[in-house]
Amino acid sequence: MKFNGFIVAIFLAILIAYLFPEGVVLFPLKTITDIGIGFIFLFYGLKLSPTEFKLGFLNYKVHIVIQLTTFVVFPLLTLLCLPLFENGTASNLWIALFFLGTLPSTVSSSIVMVSLAKGNLPTAIFNASLSGIIGIFVTPIWLSFFLSHNASFEFLDVLLKLFLQIILPLILGLILQKFLGEFARKHNKKLSLIDKTTIILIVYSSFSNSFSSNIFSSVATQDLLKLTGIVVILFFVVYFGLALLSNFLGFKIEDKITAQFCGTKKSLVHGSVMVKVIFGNAANTGLLLLPIMIYHSLQLILIAFYAEKYRKRVLRAETLENTA
């Protein structure tokens, strides 16, 4: 549960945005977050370990299950929730939920939790890394089906922004990996502070815009509770659905753990970055981040709980095997 400090900082940023919705302009926040986004993906490219990536490459059945769950099953499940929202695809709350469904998996927390649960770590590293790259393209493509009528969503402009702020730094990181990769992996914790600071600033900026525009005043408490309930149900449907599918496909316990942990995760980092790149300073960006923030907190707590259960189960099995 070492991610709690980050979560607390995010909620503090929201509280400050609520208390001071107009903000205090001491620094050029937009410029800082734009540069920060570039650094996030530069470091992402630098820290991709070719050796560990190759180790997980051949476990294709697990890869297919995880990537299809992340980018096909999850969005389709959020589509099934459409009748629960009065304004349908015009509902900001449903768009926010759908946005959550289209996001890639996390990297660091997926790997940490799979490691804790004694899952297949090379496969987790491969899938978490691959998911982040696929999400750069798939998330905006999914959104384009429902936001093409929105004046703030121009698909070609979005692609150009994605290329300049995300893809270009990622490619640069991959090119420089030969020279700086080992340094980046060695100082991963220190570099991640830049990532986290950027995300906190984006969250603050997004919620400041939403509070100052009174976007949340149009959302009833019962709608927020409904959204939270849907997010919780989504997690359990995907988590136990992946358990059943893993059993059906005959996955080993290590691969089942990896499928469940990587397939249920959604990335707050990518969500914050995508909101900033795609929607800029639009009034509803805070609302769009709401489901992923709820889900992110939920997945850390629940996956930590299930990771500990799996770890004890695997250790018991190993003990029985050694004494047999």
C-alpha positions as CSV (number, residue, x, y, z in Angstrom):
1,M,0.0,0.0,0.0
2,K,3.0,2.4,-0.6
3,F,0.9,4.3,-3.2
4,N,-1.3,5.8,-0.4
5,G,0.9,9.0,-0.3
6,F,0.2,9.6,-3.9
7,I,-3.5,9.1,-3.5
8,V,-3.6,11.4,-0.5
9,A,-1.7,14.1,-2.5
10,I,-4.2,13.8,-5.3
11,F,-7.2,14.3,-3.0
12,L,-5.4,17.2,-1.4
13,A,-5.0,18.8,-4.9
14,I,-8.7,18.4,-5.4
15,L,-9.5,20.0,-2.0
16,I,-7.2,23.0,-2.9
17,A,-8.8,23.3,-6.3
18,Y,-12.2,23.3,-4.5
19,L,-11.2,26.0,-2.0
20,F,-9.3,28.1,-4.6
21,P,-11.0,27.3,-7.9
22,E,-9.5,30.3,-9.6
23,G,-6.1,29.2,-8.5
24,V,-3.0,31.3,-7.7
25,V,-1.0,31.9,-10.9
26,L,2.6,31.7,-9.7
27,F,3.8,29.5,-12.5
28,P,2.7,28.8,-16.1
29,L,0.8,25.6,-15.1
30,K,-0.1,24.6,-18.7
31,T,3.5,24.8,-19.9
32,I,4.8,22.9,-16.8
33,T,2.2,20.1,-17.3
34,D,2.9,19.9,-21.1
35,I,6.6,19.5,-20.4
36,G,5.9,17.0,-17.6
37,I,3.8,14.8,-19.9
38,G,6.7,14.7,-22.3
39,F,9.1,13.6,-19.5
40,I,6.6,10.9,-18.3
41,F,6.8,9.1,-21.7
42,L,10.5,9.8,-22.2
43,F,11.1,8.0,-18.9
44,Y,8.6,5.3,-20.0
45,G,10.7,4.6,-23.1
46,L,14.0,4.7,-21.1
47,K,12.7,2.3,-18.4
48,L,11.4,-0.4,-20.8
49,S,13.6,-3.4,-20.1
50,P,14.3,-5.2,-23.3
51,T,15.4,-8.4,-21.5
52,E,12.3,-8.6,-19.3
53,F,10.1,-7.6,-22.2
54,K,11.5,-10.6,-24.3
55,L,11.1,-13.0,-21.4
56,G,7.3,-12.5,-21.4
57,F,6.9,-12.3,-25.1
58,L,6.1,-16.0,-25.8
59,N,3.2,-16.4,-23.4
60,Y,0.7,-15.4,-26.2
61,K,-2.5,-16.8,-24.7
62,V,-2.2,-14.6,-21.6
63,H,-1.3,-11.6,-23.7
64,I,-4.4,-12.0,-25.9
65,V,-6.7,-12.4,-22.9
66,I,-5.3,-9.3,-21.1
67,Q,-5.2,-7.0,-24.1
68,L,-8.7,-8.0,-25.3
69,T,-10.0,-7.5,-21.8
70,T,-8.4,-4.1,-21.5
71,F,-9.3,-2.6,-24.9
72,V,-12.4,-4.5,-26.0
73,V,-14.3,-6.1,-23.1
74,F,-13.9,-3.1,-20.7
75,P,-15.2,-0.5,-23.2
76,L,-18.1,-2.8,-24.3
77,L,-19.1,-3.3,-20.6
78,T,-19.2,0.5,-20.2
79,L,-21.4,0.7,-23.4
80,L,-23.8,-1.7,-21.7
81,C,-24.2,0.8,-18.9
82,L,-25.5,3.5,-21.4
83,P,-29.2,2.9,-20.6
84,L,-28.4,3.8,-17.0
85,F,-27.7,7.4,-18.0
86,E,-30.6,9.6,-18.9
87,N,-28.9,11.7,-21.6
88,G,-27.2,8.7,-23.2
89,T,-24.0,9.5,-25.1
90,A,-24.6,13.2,-24.4
91,S,-24.1,12.5,-20.6
92,N,-20.8,13.8,-19.3
93,L,-20.9,11.1,-16.6
94,W,-21.3,8.3,-19.1
95,I,-18.5,9.8,-21.3
96,A,-16.3,9.8,-18.2
97,L,-17.2,6.1,-17.5
98,F,-16.5,5.2,-21.1
99,F,-13.2,7.0,-21.0
100,L,-12.2,4.9,-18.0
101,G,-13.1,1.7,-19.9
102,T,-10.9,2.7,-22.9
103,L,-7.7,3.3,-20.8
104,P,-4.7,1.0,-20.7
105,S,-3.4,-0.9,-17.7
106,T,-1.1,0.5,-15.1
107,V,2.6,-0.4,-15.3
108,S,4.2,-0.1,-11.9
109,S,1.3,-1.2,-9.6
110,S,0.5,-4.1,-11.9
111,I,4.1,-5.4,-11.7
112,V,4.3,-4.8,-8.0
113,M,1.1,-6.6,-7.2
114,V,1.8,-9.6,-9.5
115,S,5.2,-9.9,-7.8
116,L,3.6,-9.8,-4.4
117,A,1.0,-12.5,-5.4
118,K,3.8,-14.7,-6.8
119,G,2.4,-14.4,-10.4
120,N,4.2,-14.5,-13.7
121,L,6.3,-11.4,-13.5
122,P,7.9,-11.4,-17.0
123,T,4.4,-11.7,-18.5
124,A,3.1,-8.9,-16.3
125,I,6.0,-6.6,-17.4
126,F,5.4,-7.4,-21.1
127,N,1.6,-6.8,-20.9
128,A,1.8,-3.7,-18.7
129,S,4.4,-2.1,-21.1
130,L,2.5,-3.2,-24.2
131,S,-0.8,-1.9,-22.8
132,G,0.6,1.5,-22.3
133,I,1.8,1.7,-25.9
134,I,-1.4,0.4,-27.4
135,G,-3.5,2.8,-25.3
136,I,-1.9,5.8,-26.8
137,F,-3.7,4.9,-30.1
138,V,-6.7,2.9,-29.0
139,T,-8.1,5.3,-26.3
140,P,-8.6,8.3,-28.7
141,I,-9.9,5.9,-31.4
142,W,-12.6,4.6,-29.1
143,L,-13.4,8.2,-28.0
144,S,-13.7,9.4,-31.6
145,F,-16.9,7.2,-32.1
146,F,-18.8,9.2,-29.5
147,L,-17.1,12.6,-29.5
148,S,-16.8,13.4,-33.2
149,H,-19.7,15.8,-32.8
150,N,-17.9,17.6,-30.0
151,A,-16.3,20.8,-31.2
152,S,-13.4,20.3,-28.7
153,F,-12.6,16.9,-30.2
154,E,-10.9,17.1,-33.6
155,F,-9.4,13.7,-34.3
156,L,-6.5,14.9,-36.4
157,D,-5.6,17.6,-34.0
158,V,-5.7,15.0,-31.2
159,L,-3.4,12.7,-33.1
160,L,-1.0,15.6,-33.7
161,K,-1.0,16.4,-30.0
162,L,-0.5,12.8,-29.1
163,F,2.4,12.5,-31.4
164,L,4.2,15.6,-30.1
165,Q,3.5,15.1,-26.4
166,I,3.5,11.3,-26.1
167,I,4.8,9.3,-29.1
168,L,7.8,11.5,-29.9
169,P,9.1,11.5,-26.3
170,L,8.5,7.7,-26.1
171,I,10.4,7.1,-29.3
172,L,13.2,9.3,-28.0
173,G,13.3,7.4,-24.8
174,L,13.6,4.1,-26.7
175,I,16.4,5.5,-28.8
176,L,18.3,6.8,-25.8
177,Q,17.7,3.6,-23.8
178,K,21.0,2.1,-24.9
179,F,22.8,5.0,-23.2
180,L,20.5,6.0,-20.3
181,G,18.3,2.9,-19.8
182,E,20.3,1.5,-17.0
183,F,20.5,4.9,-15.2
184,A,16.7,5.4,-15.6
185,R,15.9,1.9,-14.1
186,K,18.4,2.4,-11.3
187,H,16.8,5.8,-10.3
188,N,13.2,4.7,-11.1
189,K,11.9,5.9,-7.7
190,K,13.4,9.4,-8.1
191,L,12.2,9.8,-11.7
192,S,8.7,8.7,-10.7
193,L,8.5,11.8,-8.5
194,I,8.4,13.8,-11.7
195,D,5.6,11.6,-13.1
196,K,3.6,11.9,-9.9
197,T,4.1,15.7,-9.5
198,T,2.9,16.1,-13.1
199,I,-0.2,14.0,-12.5
200,I,-1.0,16.0,-9.3
201,L,-0.7,19.3,-11.2
202,I,-2.9,18.0,-14.0
203,V,-5.6,16.9,-11.5
204,Y,-5.4,20.3,-9.7
205,S,-5.7,22.1,-13.1
206,S,-8.6,19.9,-14.3
207,F,-10.6,20.2,-11.1
208,S,-9.9,24.0,-10.8
209,N,-11.4,24.4,-14.3
210,S,-14.4,22.2,-13.4
211,F,-15.1,24.0,-10.0
212,S,-14.7,27.5,-11.4
213,S,-17.1,26.5,-14.2
214,N,-19.6,25.0,-11.7
215,I,-19.6,21.8,-13.7
216,F,-20.2,19.7,-10.6
217,S,-23.3,21.7,-9.6
218,S,-25.2,20.0,-12.4
219,V,-24.4,16.5,-11.0
220,A,-26.7,15.2,-8.4
221,T,-25.3,13.2,-5.4
222,Q,-27.3,10.1,-6.5
223,D,-25.6,10.3,-9.9
224,L,-22.2,10.3,-8.2
225,L,-23.2,7.4,-6.0
226,K,-24.5,5.5,-9.1
227,L,-21.3,6.1,-10.9
228,T,-19.3,4.8,-7.9
229,G,-21.5,1.7,-7.8
230,I,-21.0,1.0,-11.5
231,V,-17.2,1.4,-11.1
232,V,-17.2,-1.1,-8.2
233,I,-19.3,-3.6,-10.1
234,L,-17.2,-3.3,-13.3
235,F,-14.1,-4.2,-11.2
236,F,-15.6,-7.4,-9.8
237,V,-17.2,-8.4,-13.1
238,V,-13.8,-8.2,-14.9
239,Y,-11.8,-9.7,-12.0
240,F,-14.0,-12.8,-11.5
241,G,-14.7,-13.1,-15.3
242,L,-11.0,-13.3,-15.9
243,A,-10.7,-16.0,-13.2
244,L,-13.4,-18.1,-14.9
245,L,-11.8,-17.6,-18.3
246,S,-8.3,-18.5,-17.0
247,N,-9.7,-21.7,-15.5
248,F,-11.5,-22.5,-18.7
249,L,-8.3,-22.0,-20.7
250,G,-6.3,-24.1,-18.3
251,F,-3.9,-21.3,-17.2
252,K,-1.3,-22.1,-14.5
253,I,-1.9,-20.3,-11.2
254,E,0.9,-17.8,-12.0
255,D,-0.7,-16.9,-15.4
256,K,-4.2,-16.7,-13.8
257,I,-2.8,-14.2,-11.3
258,T,-1.2,-12.1,-14.0
259,A,-4.3,-12.1,-16.2
260,Q,-6.6,-11.0,-13.3
261,F,-4.2,-8.3,-12.0
262,C,-3.2,-6.8,-15.3
263,G,-6.6,-7.2,-17.0
264,T,-8.5,-5.3,-14.2
265,K,-6.0,-2.4,-13.9
266,K,-6.7,1.0,-15.4
267,S,-4.0,3.7,-15.5
268,L,-4.5,7.0,-13.7
269,V,-1.3,8.3,-15.3
270,H,-2.6,7.7,-18.8
271,G,-6.0,8.9,-17.9
272,S,-4.7,12.2,-16.6
273,V,-2.4,12.6,-19.6
274,M,-5.1,11.8,-22.1
275,V,-7.5,14.2,-20.5
276,K,-4.9,17.0,-20.7
277,V,-3.9,16.2,-24.3
278,I,-7.4,15.5,-25.7
279,F,-9.5,18.0,-23.8
280,G,-7.0,20.7,-22.8
281,N,-8.6,23.1,-20.3
282,A,-12.2,22.2,-21.0
283,A,-14.6,22.8,-18.1
284,N,-15.5,19.1,-17.7
285,T,-12.0,17.6,-17.4
286,G,-12.3,17.2,-13.6
287,L,-15.5,15.3,-14.1
288,L,-13.9,13.1,-16.8
289,L,-11.2,12.1,-14.3
290,L,-13.6,11.2,-11.5
291,P,-14.3,7.5,-12.5
292,I,-10.6,6.7,-13.0
293,M,-9.7,8.3,-9.7
294,I,-12.4,6.2,-7.9
295,Y,-11.3,3.1,-9.8
296,H,-7.6,3.7,-9.2
297,S,-8.1,3.9,-5.4
298,L,-10.4,0.9,-5.5
299,Q,-8.1,-1.3,-7.5
300,L,-5.1,-0.6,-5.2
301,I,-7.1,-1.7,-2.1
302,L,-8.8,-4.7,-3.6
303,I,-5.8,-6.0,-5.7
304,A,-3.5,-5.6,-2.6
305,F,-6.1,-7.8,-0.6
306,Y,-6.3,-10.4,-3.4
307,A,-2.5,-10.4,-3.9
308,E,-1.9,-11.3,-0.2
309,K,-4.5,-14.1,-0.5
310,Y,-2.8,-15.5,-3.6
311,R,0.6,-15.2,-2.1
312,K,-0.4,-17.3,0.9
313,R,-2.1,-19.8,-1.4
314,V,1.1,-20.2,-3.6
315,L,3.3,-20.4,-0.5
316,R,1.1,-23.2,0.9
317,A,1.2,-25.1,-2.3
318,E,5.0,-24.8,-2.5
319,T,5.3,-26.0,1.1
320,L,3.1,-29.0,0.4
321,E,5.1,-29.8,-2.7
322,N,8.4,-29.6,-0.8
323,T,7.2,-31.9,2.0
324,A,5.6,-34.4,-0.4
